[in-house]
Amino acid sequence: MNRTTDSATDDVGATASTLGRRAGAALAAYRAGDPQPLAGLVREATPLLWHVVRAQGVERDEAEDVVQGVWLALVRNAATIREPDAVLAWLLVSARRAAWQVVRRRRDAQRRTAALPEPEGPRGGDLASTDPPVEAPVLVAERDTALWRSFSALPERCQQILRFVAMADRPDYRAIATVTGLQVTAVGVTRGRCLAKLRTLLDRDEGWVST
């Protein structure tokens, strides 16, 4: 290995080591009641977690939810992580495991679909079908497209908060506040405003109104 390669490897190792120290310091600060360093860590380390998740075969539209779930898990388990200096490794391992679960569920669903028997053709005397009309899937697809179009037009913070809220039956506002940098008391208010903005955008979208 030449000196240039050795130098590049050393730089990567030094960067990872520095990020690891900052991650440990951020967790320690959060435990002490200061959430700001952890919010900064979220911004800095999220691209790394994204890369780890995508490398396991997770689709792009699922990767963001996986990464956000990892951050929420860190906040929920902040008090039980024994070695703050190992928090970066904890994040990477958690991201990889969560990605594996997503990929495994997708493959299982594909196998179940492939194993379904072919539907029998219509026979004389059969009752009229109670299945939804043929155009129903098209309408649903159009509605979903309109929803995501309006959602993508929201400010980044609104998108982040609404994703967090959608991921849990009972959202943890304290965890959401830590990850987004908001005050806990502001999460609910901000969520309401974001939903109102989404409703306004949907009302203006002909693709949504016509479905």
BAMAR-190590 format. One record per residue: residue in one letter; x, z, y of N, C-alpha, C in turn. Coordinates in pm, whole numbers, padded with zeros to 5 digits, always signed. Each point is the difference from the previous one (the first is absolute). Example, Ala and Ser with C-alpha at 12.3 -4.5 7.8 and 13.67 -1.06 7.14 Angstrom:
# residues 2
A+01319+00780-00569-00089+00000+00119+00090+00000+00120/S-00035-00072+00105+00082+00006+00119-00077+00073+00109/
END
This chain:
# residues 211
M+00084+00000-00119-00084+00000+00119+00088+00000+00124/N-00028-00090+00098+00085-00008+00117-00039+00105+00103/R+00079+00006+00105-00023+00104+00100-00133-00018+00073/T-00040-00126+00022-00126-00026+00068-00118+00054-00080/T+00001-00027-00131-00106+00050-00087+00001+00152-00004/D+00118+00058-00012+00011+00146-00001-00057+00059+00127/S+00029-00063+00114-00048+00050+00128-00152-00007+00009/A-00058-00113-00048-00146-00015+00003-00067+00103-00088/T+00057+00023-00117-00056+00100-00091+00006+00138+00062/D+00112+00031+00064+00014+00130+00065-00104+00017+00111/D-00025-00109+00076-00097+00006+00108-00140+00030-00053/V-00038-00068-00111-00132+00023-00059-00011+00144-00049/G+00104+00047-00066-00003+00137-00049-00008+00100+00113/A+00074-00027+00109-00003+00091+00114-00138+00002+00066/T-00062-00118+00009-00134-00008+00059-00101+00079-00082/A+00006-00017-00133-00092+00073-00088+00024+00150+00010/S+00129+00040+00007+00032+00141+00010-00052+00057+00130/T+00016-00076+00111-00048+00047+00130-00151+00012+00001/L-00071-00098-00055-00145+00006-00006-00045+00116-00087/G+00073+00024-00108-00033+00113-00086+00012+00133+00073/R+00103+00013+00082+00016+00124+00077-00111+00015+00104/R-00035-00112+00064-00108+00008+00099-00134+00033-00067/A-00019-00054-00120-00124+00030-00073-00008+00149-00032/G+00112+00058-00045+00002+00143-00029-00025+00083+00124/A+00061-00041+00111-00019+00072+00126-00145-00011+00048/A-00060-00118-00020-00139-00020+00043-00095+00089-00079/L+00023+00011-00131-00085+00085-00081+00017+00146+00038/A+00124+00041+00024+00026+00138+00040-00069+00031+00133/A+00005-00095+00094-00065+00019+00129-00152+00009-00017/Y-00056-00084-00089-00144+00003-00023-00042+00136-00057/R+00078+00051-00092-00030+00131-00057+00006+00109+00107/A+00084-00022+00100+00015+00100+00107-00105-00017+00110/G-00086-00103-00015-00107-00018+00096+00018-00112+00099/D+00105-00080-00015+00025-00112+00091-00017-00131-00075/P-00112-00074+00020-00027-00122-00076+00067-00125+00056/Q+00057+00006+00119+00053-00120+00064+00111-00069-00080/P+00100+00075-00051+00104-00068-00078-00055-00072-00123/L-00103+00056-00061-00059-00064-00118-00071-00128+00039/A-00067+00001+00115-00064-00123+00048+00104-00108+00025/G+00117+00040+00052+00108-00095+00021+00054-00054-00132/L+00008+00087-00099+00046-00043-00132-00095-00102-00061/V-00129+00019+00021-00099-00095-00052+00028-00140+00054/R+00025-00009+00130+00028-00131+00061+00130-00059-00054/E+00099+00084-00023+00131-00050-00040+00007-00037-00148/A-00064+00079-00085+00015-00020-00144-00109-00086-00062/T-00108-00025+00071-00108-00080-00057+00046-00138-00047/P+00082-00074+00077+00047-00131-00050+00074+00011-00133/L+00075+00108-00019+00071+00019-00126-00098+00022-00114/L-00100+00083+00021-00099+00026-00104-00079-00128-00031/W-00031-00075+00105-00071-00128-00019+00079-00091-00093/H+00130-00009+00022+00085-00085-00083-00002+00048-00145/V+00007+00131-00021+00000+00056-00135-00131-00033-00071/V-00111+00017+00070-00132-00025-00059-00018-00148-00035/R+00037-00087+00093-00016-00143-00024+00090-00047-00115/A+00116+00064-00015+00094-00040-00105-00056+00029-00139/Q-00100+00089-00010-00059+00031-00130-00112-00096-00038/G-00031-00096+00089-00103-00098-00031-00135+00028+00063/V-00006+00094+00096-00126+00031+00067-00030-00110+00102/E-00126-00043+00003-00039-00104+00095+00010+00054+00143/R+00017-00093+00094+00020+00038+00140-00117+00083+00053/D-00125-00039-00034-00115+00071+00055-00017+00139-00059/E+00068+00028-00112-00007+00133-00060+00119+00088+00039/A+00109-00063+00039+00124+00074+00025-00015+00100+00114/E-00070-00039+00106-00015+00090+00114-00075+00126-00039/D-00106-00014-00082-00074+00117-00045+00087+00091-00086/V+00085-00060-00085+00088+00079-00084+00098+00081+00085/V+00060-00065+00099+00098+00068+00085-00066+00112+00078/Q-00117-00026+00056-00069+00104+00075-00037+00117-00091/G-00038-00031-00124-00030+00106-00094+00120+00088-00030/V+00119-00061-00005+00123+00077-00024+00027+00096+00116/W-00019-00047+00124+00022+00089+00115-00099+00116+00000/L-00125-00029-00031-00099+00108-00006+00034+00100-00110/A+00049-00050-00112+00040+00088-00109+00116+00090+00044/L+00093-00055+00079+00111+00082+00049-00051+00114+00086/V-00093-00031+00089-00053+00104+00088-00071+00107-00080/R-00078-00043-00099-00074+00097-00081+00092+00088-00084/N+00115-00055-00039+00093+00073-00086+00121+00055+00075/A-00006-00002+00133+00116+00039+00080+00048+00141-00034/A-00092+00089-00028+00038+00139-00024+00057+00022-00140/T-00019-00096-00089+00042+00021-00139+00128-00075-00037/I+00050-00083+00092+00125-00072-00028+00116+00098+00014/R+00069+00025-00109+00101+00107-00002+00125-00034+00079/E+00040-00126+00001+00123-00040+00066-00030-00102+00110/P-00011+00044+00125-00029-00094+00109+00100-00114+00008/D+00125+00024-00037+00101-00105+00007-00028-00114-00098/A-00086+00026-00098-00033-00102-00099-00132-00069+00031/V-00054+00019+00121-00132-00054+00031+00000-00153+00000/L+00109-00063+00041+00004-00147-00002-00010-00050-00144/A+00072+00063-00090-00009-00038-00141-00141+00023-00052/W-00062+00109+00044-00138+00031-00040-00094-00113+00045/L+00019-00046+00123-00084-00108+00052+00019-00129-00080/L+00123-00034-00029+00029-00124-00073-00057+00004-00141/V+00019+00113-00069-00053+00013-00135-00153-00004+00001/S-00060+00069+00097-00146+00001+00010-00055-00139+00027/A+00068-00074+00088-00043-00136+00032+00008-00089-00124/R+00108+00014-00075+00018-00083-00120-00107+00033-00104/R-00027+00128-00021-00101+00039-00099-00140-00045+00042/A-00031+00016+00128-00132-00044+00049-00015-00150-00016/A+00107-00074+00024-00005-00144-00017-00023-00037-00145/W+00068+00068-00090-00019-00026-00144-00146+00021-00039/Q-00063+00104+00053-00139+00029-00033-00092-00113+00046/V+00026-00050+00121-00082-00109+00052+00015-00125-00087/V+00124-00033-00034+00025-00118-00083-00063+00018-00138/R+00012+00119-00057-00057+00024-00133-00152-00012+00003/R-00065+00054+00103-00145-00009+00010-00044-00146+00013/R+00076-00078+00077-00035-00140+00016+00013-00076-00132/R+00105+00027-00075+00020-00067-00128-00107+00041-00101/D-00035+00129+00001-00105+00047-00091-00133-00068+00032/A-00030-00014+00130-00124-00065+00040+00000-00147-00043/Q+00115-00065+00012+00010-00140-00042-00020-00014-00150/R+00057+00093-00077-00017-00007-00146-00146+00023-00039/R-00066+00094+00067-00141+00027-00031-00086-00122+00032/T+00030-00065+00111-00076-00119+00038+00020-00113-00101/A+00126-00015-00044+00030-00106-00096-00066+00026-00135/A-00024+00128-00031-00057+00035-00130-00152-00008-00003/L-00065-00021+00112-00146-00006+00004-00049-00124-00075/P-00107+00015-00078-00053-00117-00072-00063-00099+00096/E+00002-00127-00039-00063-00103+00081-00151+00021+00000/P-00064-00012+00115-00146+00018+00005-00071-00110-00078/E-00109+00038-00065-00078-00098-00076-00080-00087+00096/G-00025-00121-00042-00079-00092+00082-00147+00041-00001/P-00078-00051+00092-00143+00034+00006-00074-00052-00123/R-00097+00076-00042-00082-00040-00115-00145-00007+00043/G-00076-00081-00070-00141-00013+00031-00071+00133-00015/G-00089+00030+00092-00078+00123-00009+00071+00120+00061/D+00128-00016+00042+00068+00112+00063-00067+00034+00133/L+00008+00126+00036-00053+00042+00128+00087-00056+00112/A-00056-00010+00117+00076-00048+00116+00117+00093+00026/S+00112-00057+00041+00121+00078+00024-00019+00095+00117/T+00053+00121-00016-00002+00099+00109+00133+00004+00072/D+00091-00094-00034+00130-00004+00066-00020-00038+00147/P+00095+00041+00087-00010-00040+00140+00012-00150+00013/P-00055-00057+00105+00007-00146+00018+00143-00048+00004/V+00017-00129-00033+00133-00058-00007+00075+00015+00131/E-00073-00006+00112+00067+00004+00130+00044+00141+00040/A-00043+00104-00075+00033+00138+00038+00151+00024+00010/P+00082-00042-00099+00144+00022+00014+00059-00067+00123/V-00053-00116+00036+00050-00069+00119-00031+00080+00125/L-00122+00054+00007-00038+00080+00116+00085+00127+00010/V+00025+00062-00115+00083+00120-00001+00140-00032+00048/A+00055-00113-00048+00135-00040+00040+00006-00025+00150/E-00103-00066+00054-00003-00026+00143-00009+00130+00079/R-00079+00091-00049-00015+00130+00068+00132+00076-00001/D+00068+00000-00116+00129+00068-00010+00103-00063+00093/T-00001-00133+00007+00094-00069+00088-00023+00039+00146/A-00127+00008+00039-00033+00039+00137+00042+00144+00027/L-00020+00087-00099+00038+00140+00017+00149+00014+00022/W+00080-00066-00084+00146+00011+00012+00050-00070+00125/R-00070-00104+00044+00039-00067+00124-00016+00095+00119/S-00111+00071+00004-00023+00096+00107+00093+00120-00013/F+00020+00045-00124+00089+00114-00022+00142-00032+00049/S+00047-00121-00028+00135-00039+00041+00015-00009+00151/A-00113-00013+00071+00005-00009+00145+00004+00138+00067/L-00018+00106-00079+00006+00135+00055+00144+00037+00034/P+00019+00096+00092+00135+00051+00026+00061+00057-00128/E+00132-00002-00008+00069+00043-00121-00038+00143-00040/R-00011+00089+00099-00034+00139-00033-00138+00010-00060/C-00095-00078+00051-00135+00000-00057+00003-00048-00145/Q+00075-00106-00025+00009-00050-00137+00057+00108-00092/Q+00103+00069+00047+00065+00101-00081-00096+00114-00031/I-00071+00049+00102-00092+00112-00020-00113-00038-00094/L-00059-00118+00020-00112-00040-00084+00042-00024-00144/R+00123-00046-00021+00050-00015-00137+00012+00137-00066/F+00055+00097+00074+00016+00135-00055-00136+00059-00036/V-00097-00016+00090-00133+00055-00024-00065-00064-00121/A+00020-00130-00016-00063-00072-00112+00061+00037-00134/M+00122+00055+00002+00070+00030-00125-00047+00129-00067/A-00076+00084+00073-00038+00129-00057-00146+00030+00031/D-00066+00069-00093-00138+00040+00023-00009+00102+00113/R+00100+00090+00005+00005+00102+00105+00137-00009+00067/P+00011-00081+00104+00130-00022+00064+00064+00129+00048/D+00131+00011-00019+00077+00115+00046+00048-00031+00142/Y-00072+00051+00100+00032-00031+00139+00137+00052+00040/R+00043+00109-00059+00132+00054+00034+00110-00096-00047/A-00017-00052-00120+00098-00094-00053-00001-00129+00082/I-00120-00048+00035-00011-00121+00080+00066+00020+00136/A-00019+00116+00059+00059+00030+00131+00152-00005-00008/T+00055+00054-00107+00145+00001-00014+00057-00140-00011/V-00064-00083-00080+00050-00135-00023-00018-00089+00122/T-00110+00019+00074-00029-00088+00114+00054+00054+00132/G+00040+00128+00003+00050+00058+00124-00109+00050+00092/L-00125+00004-00046-00111+00051+00079-00012+00152-00015/Q-00070+00063+00093-00039+00139-00019-00113+00005-00103/V-00005+00107-00078-00104+00011-00103-00139-00013+00061/T-00019+00063+00116-00132-00003+00064-00037-00139+00052/A+00099-00088+00011-00026-00133+00053-00031-00102-00109/V+00026+00036-00125-00019-00097-00108-00145-00042-00013/G-00091+00098-00004-00141-00032-00016-00054-00083+00115/V+00038+00037+00122-00046-00074+00118+00054-00144-00003/T+00130-00012-00032+00061-00134-00006-00064-00084-00109/R-00029+00063-00112-00066-00072-00110-00134-00056+00046/G-00079+00083+00072-00129-00046+00050+00013-00117+00095/R+00100+00007+00089+00022-00108+00095+00042-00128-00072/C+00083+00014-00102+00046-00117-00075-00116-00066-00074/L-00087+00082-00057-00117-00056-00069-00091-00072+00098/A-00012+00056+00122-00083-00064+00101+00060-00134+00041/K+00133-00006+00013+00066-00126+00033-00021-00102-00111/L+00009+00047-00125-00020-00091-00113-00142-00055+00000/R-00098+00087+00028-00140-00044+00005-00019-00104+00110/T+00062+00020+00116-00012-00096+00110+00057-00136-00040/L+00116+00003-00064+00062-00126-00043-00086-00071-00104/L-00058+00077-00091-00085-00061-00103-00126-00061+00061/D-00056+00070+00098-00121-00053+00064+00026-00132+00071/R+00126-00020+00041+00035-00124+00071+00039-00112-00096/D+00019+00035-00127+00049-00097-00099-00120-00068-00067/E-00014-00130+00021-00113-00072-00058+00004+00004-00154/G+00119+00005-00057+00011+00005-00146-00059+00128-00056/W+00005+00107+00077-00058+00127-00044-00150+00004+00025/V-00043-00041+00117-00141+00006+00037-00085-00087-00090/S+00053-00115-00043-00079-00094-00078-00013+00038-00145/T+00073+00107-00047-00008+00035-00142-00105+00106-00024/
END
